[in-house]
């Protein structure tokens, strides 16, 4: 059904239209402590566009101009003499694969979800991360002219906020054509992780950022025990949730509080047990001095709201929102500076910092991990024929992992992509829309 029609490395096209050296070209950019705390993985995602969609040539021309403003994405991970990673900004380019699919997009994309496996829609995840393209894209062209863009990017090159911004720049380059010059983001990685003259970490970062939250060890089970769900929360449902919280709260906070409660109830946990959520926090605006929001790289840490099960289930929605808000508030400028100082001390001591990623099949129960993509500007990823009709994450391989995404089907709604143990799916589905706490 699928035929690969082309594969090439797209090198950046700079302002004069040539491959003239970029101001960062040739630089060897060390990974910051934020980079090293992120996962050492390629992160896949997919965007679907109905016909008519721009030609592959227009998409490739736009990509060359967009990558010129984000030269790290056209570079490669490499190792220095001590075996430590850096990004070699060498303009080797992004991998682009072209494929045709012999069916109409409507046959495989139903209500914003693919009816079959999506693994073939993005480039195969490399087995080795050193020396391979950090940005890899596959253009899947359907018989009707519809398009699914499959993207994989290495997390140590850029976090989700950075990639969302890059996608909007790429879309703008496609829309505006050859006259478009991509605006330069903030690229100074070193400026995001400046230690004090005497580095003085005051928090226990080794037991948090580099060990996935502490000493808790999680079971690993066969993958067929983990089921992926998509839950759609309408704008009216979100408004009803917020009305139940006396203080002002964000959509993310109230939905996370609701889902934490419902997931915990569905799991039927011991009331005396503790449960926590690993919440990703964008640190750009929290640092002192703040880092520009257009910084392209990694600048995420994690908050860990933690409650006893009986408290979580008995507290009001507003009280649980408060526990989440308090935990996130602790990721402040003092905590961020302590984290940066910790990285400097570890480097001076020759200590190797390795973020511990959960293996596929990990069961986080009784805990959860959540990423919010609610701030991502999917509506701005308009290639000239309208925004994407669907955002398609891959199957989540870790039980308890959740992603909140703006709904593409209804304005103001939210889609939740989550993975749960098969024995908890039915109970969760029965109560996930209930406002009875």
C-alpha positions in Angstrom: 0.0 0.0 0.0 2.9 2.3 0.7 5.7 3.1 -1.8 8.9 5.0 -0.8 9.5 7.5 -3.7 12.5 9.4 -2.3 14.9 10.0 0.5 17.4 12.9 0.9 19.2 15.2 3.4 17.8 18.7 3.2 20.6 21.2 4.1 19.7 24.7 5.3 19.0 27.3 2.7 20.3 30.6 4.0 19.2 34.1 3.1 21.1 34.3 -0.1 19.7 31.0 -1.2 23.1 29.2 -1.0 24.6 26.9 1.6 26.8 29.8 2.9 28.2 29.1 6.4 25.8 30.1 9.2 27.1 32.1 12.0 27.0 29.0 14.2 28.2 26.7 11.5 31.0 24.4 12.7 30.4 25.1 16.4 30.5 22.3 18.9 27.7 23.2 21.4 27.9 21.3 24.7 24.7 19.9 26.1 23.4 21.9 29.0 22.2 20.3 32.2 18.7 20.8 30.9 19.6 18.9 27.8 21.1 16.0 29.8 18.0 15.9 32.1 15.8 15.4 29.0 15.2 11.9 27.5 17.8 10.5 25.2 15.2 9.5 22.6 13.6 10.5 19.3 10.1 11.8 19.8 7.6 11.0 17.0 4.5 12.9 16.1 2.2 13.3 13.1 0.1 16.0 11.5 -2.7 15.2 9.0 -3.9 17.6 6.2 -6.8 16.8 3.9 -6.6 17.5 0.2 -5.6 19.8 -1.3 -2.3 20.0 0.5 0.9 21.8 -0.7 3.3 19.9 -3.0 6.2 18.1 -1.6 8.5 20.5 -3.4 6.9 23.5 -1.6 7.2 21.6 1.8 10.9 20.9 1.1 11.7 24.4 0.1 10.0 25.8 3.2 11.8 23.3 5.4 15.2 24.3 4.1 14.5 28.0 4.9 13.0 27.1 8.4 16.0 24.9 9.4 18.4 27.8 8.5 17.0 29.6 11.5 17.3 26.5 13.7 20.8 25.2 12.8 21.0 22.8 15.7 18.2 20.7 14.1 20.5 20.4 11.0 23.4 19.2 13.1 24.4 16.0 14.7 25.1 14.6 18.2 28.8 13.8 18.7 31.2 12.9 21.5 34.1 14.9 22.8 37.4 13.5 24.0 35.9 12.7 27.4 33.0 10.8 25.8 30.5 13.6 26.6 27.9 14.6 24.1 27.7 17.9 22.2 25.7 19.1 19.2 27.9 19.6 16.2 26.3 22.4 14.2 27.6 21.2 10.8 24.7 21.9 8.4 24.5 18.2 7.4 20.8 18.6 7.2 17.4 17.0 8.1 16.4 13.7 6.7 13.3 13.8 4.5 11.5 10.7 3.1 8.7 10.8 0.6 6.1 8.1 0.3 2.8 7.5 -1.6 -0.1 5.6 0.0 -2.6 3.9 -2.3 -5.8 4.8 -0.4 -7.7 7.9 0.4 -6.9 9.6 3.7 -10.5 9.4 4.7 -10.3 5.6 4.7 -7.7 5.5 7.4 -8.3 8.7 9.4 -11.7 8.6 11.1 -12.7 11.2 13.7 -9.2 12.4 14.1 -7.7 9.0 14.7 -5.9 6.5 12.5 -7.7 3.1 12.3 -4.5 1.2 11.9 -0.9 1.3 13.2 0.9 4.6 12.6 4.5 3.3 13.0 5.1 3.4 9.2 4.0 7.1 9.0 7.2 8.5 10.5 10.8 7.7 9.9 12.1 4.6 11.7 13.5 5.4 15.1 17.4 5.2 14.8 19.0 2.5 16.9 22.0 4.8 17.5 21.6 8.5 18.2 25.2 9.7 17.7 25.9 10.9 14.1 22.3 10.6 12.8 20.0 13.4 11.7 18.4 15.1 14.7 15.3 16.0 12.7 13.7 13.4 10.4 10.5 13.9 8.4 8.3 11.6 6.3 5.8 13.0 3.8 3.0 10.5 3.3 1.0 11.4 0.2 -2.4 9.7 -0.1 -4.3 8.9 -3.3 -6.8 11.7 -2.7 -4.0 14.3 -2.3 -4.2 14.3 1.5 -1.0 14.4 3.5 0.3 13.0 6.8 3.6 14.5 7.9 5.4 12.1 10.3 8.2 13.8 12.3 10.8 12.5 14.7 13.2 14.8 16.5 15.8 14.1 19.2 14.7 15.4 22.6 18.2 16.6 23.6 18.2 18.9 20.6 14.9 20.6 21.5 12.0 20.3 23.8 8.3 20.3 22.8 7.9 24.0 23.1 10.9 24.6 20.8 9.6 22.0 18.2 6.1 23.6 18.3 7.6 27.0 17.4 9.7 25.4 14.7 6.7 23.8 13.1 4.9 27.2 12.9 7.9 28.7 11.3 8.1 25.9 8.7 4.4 26.3 8.0 4.9 30.0 7.5 7.8 29.4 5.2 5.6 27.2 3.0 2.7 29.7 3.0 4.8 32.7 2.1 7.2 31.1 -0.4 10.7 32.0 -1.4 10.6 35.6 -0.1 10.2 34.5 3.5 13.1 34.8 5.8 12.6 32.8 9.0 12.9 34.9 12.2 15.9 33.9 14.3 15.1 32.3 17.7 17.2 32.7 20.8 19.9 30.0 20.3 22.4 30.7 23.1 22.2 27.5 25.1 25.0 28.5 27.5 23.0 31.5 28.6 20.3 29.3 30.0 22.5 27.5 32.4 24.9 30.0 34.0 26.1 28.8 37.5 26.8 31.1 40.4 30.5 32.1 40.8 30.5 29.5 43.6 28.0 26.9 42.5 25.7 26.1 45.5 23.0 23.5 44.8 20.5 23.5 47.7 18.0 20.9 46.5 18.5 17.1 46.0 18.6 17.0 42.2 20.2 13.6 41.9 17.1 12.0 43.4 14.7 13.9 41.1 15.8 15.0 37.6 18.2 12.2 37.0 16.4 9.3 38.5 12.8 9.8 37.3 11.5 11.0 40.6 13.3 9.2 43.3 13.9 5.7 44.7 10.5 4.3 43.6 10.9 1.4 41.3 8.3 0.4 38.8 7.3 -2.9 37.4 7.8 -3.7 33.7 5.1 -5.8 32.0 4.4 -7.1 28.5 3.3 -4.3 26.1 -0.1 -5.9 25.4 -1.1 -5.2 29.0 -0.9 -1.4 28.3 -3.8 0.1 26.3 -3.9 3.5 24.7 -7.0 5.6 25.1 -8.2 8.9 23.6 -10.6 11.0 25.7 -12.2 14.1 24.4 -13.3 16.8 26.9 -15.6 19.4 25.3 -15.3 23.1 26.0 -18.5 22.9 28.0 -17.1 20.1 30.2 -13.9 22.1 30.9 -16.1 25.2 31.8 -18.1 23.0 34.2 -14.9 21.8 35.8 -13.6 25.3 36.3 -16.9 26.4 37.8 -16.3 23.8 40.6 -12.9 25.4 41.5 -13.4 28.6 43.6 -10.1 30.1 42.7 -9.0 30.9 39.1 -7.2 27.9 37.5 -5.9 26.9 34.1 -7.5 24.4 31.8 -4.5 22.1 32.4 -4.7 22.3 36.2 -8.4 21.5 36.4 -8.3 18.7 33.9 -5.2 17.2 35.5 -6.9 17.3 38.9 -10.0 15.6 37.4 -8.1 12.9 35.6 -5.8 12.2 38.6 -8.9 11.6 40.7 -10.6 9.4 38.1 -7.5 7.3 37.2 -6.8 6.7 40.9 -10.4 5.6 41.5 -10.3 3.3 38.5 -7.1 1.7 39.8 -8.8 0.9 43.1 -5.7 1.7 45.1 -5.1 1.2 48.8 -6.4 4.4 50.5 -3.2 4.7 52.6 -0.9 4.5 49.6 0.6 7.6 48.1 0.2 8.7 44.4 2.2 11.4 42.6 2.2 13.0 39.2 5.4 14.0 37.3 4.4 17.3 35.7 6.6 18.9 33.0 7.2 22.7 33.7 8.6 25.1 31.2 11.3 27.1 33.0 11.9 29.8 30.4 9.8 32.5 32.2 10.6 31.2 35.7 14.4 31.6 35.6 16.1 34.8 36.9 16.8 36.5 34.5 14.0 35.0 32.4 15.0 33.2 29.2 13.2 34.4 26.0 10.2 32.2 25.2 11.6 31.7 21.7 14.7 29.9 23.0 15.3 26.8 21.0 16.6 24.0 23.1 15.6 22.3 26.4 14.5 24.2 29.5 12.1 21.9 31.3 12.0 20.6 34.9 9.4 18.6 36.7 7.0 19.2 39.6 5.7 16.3 41.7 2.4 16.9 43.4 1.9 14.0 45.8 -1.1 13.0 47.9 -2.3 10.0 49.9 -5.0 8.2 47.9 -7.8 8.7 50.5 -7.0 12.4 50.5 -6.9 12.7 46.7 -10.3 11.0 46.4 -12.0 12.8 49.2 -10.7 16.3 48.6 -12.6 18.8 46.5 -11.5 19.4 42.9 -10.3 22.8 44.0 -8.1 21.4 46.8 -6.4 19.0 44.4 -5.9 21.9 41.9 -4.2 23.7 44.8 -1.9 20.8 45.5 -0.9 20.8 41.8 -0.4 24.5 41.7 1.7 24.5 44.9 4.0 21.8 43.5 4.5 23.7 40.2 5.1 26.9 42.1 8.1 25.3 43.8 9.9 25.2 40.4 10.9 28.8 40.9 14.1 30.8 40.1 15.8 29.5 43.3 15.1 25.9 42.3 16.2 26.4 38.7 19.5 28.1 39.8 20.1 25.3 42.3 19.7 22.8 39.4 22.1 24.7 37.2 24.6 24.9 40.0 24.2 21.1 40.6 25.2 20.5 36.9 28.3 22.7 37.3 29.4 20.8 40.5 28.8 17.5 38.8 30.9 18.6 35.8 33.7 19.8 38.1 33.7 16.4 39.9 33.7 14.5 36.6 30.3 13.0 37.5 28.3 11.6 34.5 24.7 12.8 34.5 22.3 10.4 32.9 18.5 10.9 32.9 16.8 7.6 33.6 14.1 7.0 31.0 11.3 4.6 31.8 11.5 1.5 29.6 8.7 0.5 27.3 6.2 -1.6 29.3 6.8 0.3 32.6 3.8 0.5 34.9 3.8 3.9 36.7 0.8 2.8 38.8 0.1 4.2 41.4 1.7 7.3 39.8 1.2 9.3 36.6 3.3 11.4 34.2 1.8 14.2 32.2 2.9 16.6 29.5 0.7 19.6 28.5 0.8 20.5 24.8 -2.2 22.9 25.3 0.0 25.9 24.6 1.2 24.5 21.3 0.0 26.5 18.3 -1.4 23.8 16.2 -3.8 26.2 14.5 -0.7 28.1 13.2 0.7 25.1 11.5 -1.2 26.2 8.4 0.6 25.2 5.2 -1.6 27.5 3.1 -4.7 25.3 2.9 -5.7 25.4 6.5 -4.5 24.0 9.8 -4.0 20.3 10.4 -7.2 18.2 10.6 -5.6 15.9 13.2 -2.6 15.6 15.5 -1.6 12.0 15.8 0.8 11.0 18.6 2.2 7.5 18.5 1.1 4.8 20.9 2.3 5.6 24.4 4.5 2.7 25.6 4.3 3.5 29.4 1.3 2.9 31.6 0.3 6.1 33.4 1.7 8.5 30.7 -0.7 11.2 29.5 -0.6 14.1 27.0 -3.2 16.9 26.9 -3.6 18.4 23.4 -5.9 21.1 22.0 -8.7 19.3 20.2 -8.8 19.6 16.4 -12.5 18.6 16.3 -14.1 21.3 18.5 -12.9 24.7 19.4 -12.0 25.0 23.0 -12.0 21.3 23.7 -9.1 19.1 24.8 -8.0 15.7 23.8 -6.3 13.5 26.3 -4.0 10.7 25.0 -3.2 8.3 27.8 -2.0 4.7 28.5 -3.5 2.6 31.1 -3.2 -1.0 32.3 -5.9 -3.1 30.5 -7.5 -4.1 33.8 -8.3 -0.4 34.6 -9.5 0.8 31.2 -13.2 -0.2 31.6 -13.5 1.4 35.0 -11.8 4.6 33.9 -14.0 4.9 30.8 -17.2 4.5 32.9 -16.3 7.4 35.2 -14.0 9.8 33.2 -16.9 12.1 32.3 -18.6 12.0 35.7 -18.4 15.2 37.8 -19.4 13.1 40.9 -16.5 13.1 43.3 
